[in-house]
């Protein structure tokens, strides 16, 4: 993946984080995106979840560059989201991505359709990796 594309997404994420409501907007969109997704967040401490998401997104953006720390972090997410653990079905990641990009579009004043495609490309690499571990047996 092109380093310039990843840097552009990283800068967009930084601008979007200037909106202190970014992560709340994301979760509002995500939880209402599908009944199945909404059920996954019942009894979840959303403040803690937002902190985890911010760190995870930072690592996800670095993952396509073969960053060692990001690879380790995304491996943990892959394992935790597998069928044997949180049971996050691969089809649900489309809701996650659409919710993320909707929130970023609202929060990054420089968001464009071209930038959206760059986000989709970067996150697509990460989602592909995470969802490919869905059937892990947890061992």
Secondary structure as GFF3:
##gff-version 3
##sequence-region A 1 139
A	DSSP	alpha_helix	3	17	.	.	.	ID=ss1
A	DSSP	alpha_helix	22	33	.	.	.	ID=ss2
A	DSSP	alpha_helix	35	40	.	.	.	ID=ss3
A	DSSP	alpha_helix	46	63	.	.	.	ID=ss4
A	DSSP	alpha_helix	68	80	.	.	.	ID=ss5
A	DSSP	three_ten_helix	90	92	.	.	.	ID=ss6
A	DSSP	alpha_helix	93	107	.	.	.	ID=ss7
A	DSSP	alpha_helix	113	131	.	.	.	ID=ss8
###
